[in-house]
Amino acid sequence: MSPLLRLTATETRLFLREPIVVFFALAFAPVLLVVLGLIPSMREDSAELGGVRPITLYLPIVVSMGIALFALSGLSQLFASYREKGVLRRLRTTPVAPGVMLGAQLLMATALSLVTLLVMLTIGRLAFDVDLPRNLAAFLLGYLLMASAMFAVGLLVAALAPTGRSAGAMGSLAFFPLVFFAGLMALSACLVAVAPWYGFSNFVGYPLAFRYLRGRRRYVGAAVTAMISAAGFMGGVAGINAAHVWWAWLAVGLISAVLAGALFHFVEMDDHRNTKQKRALSELHRTNAKLEAALAENAGLRARLMVQAREAGVLDERQRMAREIHDTLAQGLAGVLTQLQAAEQTLDEPRALGRHLANATNLARESLVEARRTVHAVEPAVLADARLPDAIGEVARRWSEINHVDTVLTTTGDARPMHAEVEVTLLRTAQEALANVAKHARAGRVGLTLSYMEDLVTLDVRDDGVGFDPDARRGDGSANGGFGLAGMRRRVQRLAGRLVVESEPGGGTAISAAVPAIPAGGAD
């Protein structure tokens, strides 16, 4: 078997799997022939048709219209959709040539239409005694030639049409559906005026109007089809005029037009609803895709933020430990070392030696307690049982006893409980400032002022020591002082505060720290 026949057989089997398509292609015309043949007047001779029975004329009319509709609309739309979707182009890469595919479709369509014709001829002859053509072979040959001509025109339309949908309009007038429909209705009206039985074929105007007309033209086409069909049902122009039932024709036509228009409206609304649903689903799909992309991006950002937060937490904890070690252990060890050095110089003075050793022991014990509190991240011991002014006063008193320097604390404003971070920052600032005085200033007097204002709490530490140049750079290139001043400045800035250092050689030093007055529990 040749490839053309094998492909034709395959296409035919695929075609026969669609029951609805098979019904309209093969069974609709024969069923309609049976229905019309059951009407007695269709089997009787008609004087208006020259003594010919209407059922006899129905057969060639339906056959011609069926083959024309199938060739000019169905096949042209199918072939144009093949070209539009690139089916024929892709076939060039397969063993099936595009010409073989087109030939198989044409051969299948010809065979199916020939089967339909033979079925109708058989039903007409056996059931209604319709005379067969005198030369059946010539009739079938003419039919095949007509079908071939129609198929050729359908191929031409498929080649010229830009899309499969535009090729679906009938014949070469596919791009002018309104002109085509108007011409078809004019022809149908003329046929109905000559022979009312042609009104049965006018029903095709309803699907054509809905398929090819748009907007209000669709309803106008349905109304025109209804009026022509009503004229055919009522006996044509001659019958209506003889019975003087023009008003009945108008009423029947209007009722048919209203019913057809209502049906068109409901179908159109359903089509619009389906279109909106498809658009909504498409939009929902795009939105979901964007949402998934945004969620994936947010997940990535969240992961990066978590990593950054963890790194920031580790860095912050390291800085806290460094500040606490400097403010507690380092200062305590420095104090112990100072007391031990003083004890070495007073070995021949038992009372002074005992005092220095006792101070060194107390400093070591306090440093141990502060080290434990630093590890557990709790507030300093002096703040655990006292308010901030009392805690700074106790630190100043003990510092004064150890270093033999007069120290005075002055408190102004409403001394009220502050947030733990505020009190710890000011206490550590006071401790570091006093430690710097002991190490560098050689001062004879130190004054501390703790001021409570409405929105700020300030601590000023002043000494009358040797002073220094704040703008001078250290050996490491830093202009911010040693770790003590830098640590104080970082502590204060963590609370959005401000640290100012004023000094000059021989003029003493003044340190001022100002932090927001955050009440106890106000920023937890």
Beta strands, then each sheet from edge to edge (+ up, - down):
strand 1: 406-412
strand 2: 445-452
strand 3: 456-463
strand 4: 498-503
strand 5: 509-516
sheet 1: 1+ 2+ 3- 5+ 4-
end
